[in-house]
Amino acid sequence: MFYVICYDIADDRRRTKVMKAMEDYGARVQYSVFECDLDDKALRRLKARLKGEIDVRADSVRFYALCEADVRRIGVMGRGGVVRVEAFRIV
């Protein structure tokens, strides 16, 4: 499933940790917005990792799931386009 994930993290140190975690799962398309192609297992791992990094009383992480038809309708004005980064696989 394709996800647009965005966050609003109040603390600089926590924000950096969240950003680094997100970089392991998708492509950064704006300062606090990532596009990720995740299966259910990867989504669970990412959520568990983020849960350990954020303060639920002060921070917010939002996950927007998009079906393939929605992904094809994404529009971009200006630089860049939709980024599809597949999770790495060790064989």
N, C-alpha and C positions, 0 to 999 in steps of 0.2 A: 504494500500500500504506500502511496505517496503522501507525505506529511509536510505541511508548512508548520514550523515550530518557532515560536517567538517567545522572548522572555523580557521581563523587567525586574532586574535584580538591584536592590538598594545599595549593597556594599561592593566596593571595587574588588576586593579579594574573592568574594563569592562569585561575582560576575565573571572574573577571569577563569575560575574553576569550571563554571557552567559553559563558558565559551570553549574551553579546551575539551570538555566532554562532548560537546556538540560537534566539534571538528572531527571526532572519531566516527561520527555517524552520518554526516551529510555535508552539504556545501553551504558555506556562509554566503548569503546573497545581499544582506544588509547588516548593519552593525549588530542587531540583536534578532536577526531572522535567518533561519536555516531551512533548506529544502532537503528532505531525506526520503529515500526509498527504503522502507523497513518492513521486514516480515514481523510476525507476532513476537517471535523470540527476541529479535533485536529491539523491538519497541519496549518489551518488558525490561530488558537489560538497561536500556537508556533511562527509562523512568526510575528504575531502582538507583542508578548512579546519580541522577539529578536529585532524587529525594534526599540523598546523603549530603548534597552540596548546598541546597537552598534553605532559607528560613521561611517556613510556610506562613508565618505571621507578617512578613515584610516583602516577600518576593512573589513573582507570578511567572509560571511557564504555561504556555497555551499550545495545544496540539490540534491542528486542523487536518483531518483526514480527507483526502481527495480521491475520488474514483478516477479511472483512466480517462473517462470522458471529460471530467473537470480539469484534469491536467492538460488535456489538449486545448482547452479554452482559456488557459492562463494567458493574460496579456502583459506585456512589459513595455513601458515607455522609457526611453533612454538606454543606458548601457545594460548589457547582459541579456540573458534569456533564462529559460527554465533549465536548471542544472540537475542532471540525474547522475548521482554517484552511487554505484553499487557497493554494497558492503564487501570488504575483502574476504576472500575465502582461502584458507590454507589447505592445500591438497597434499 
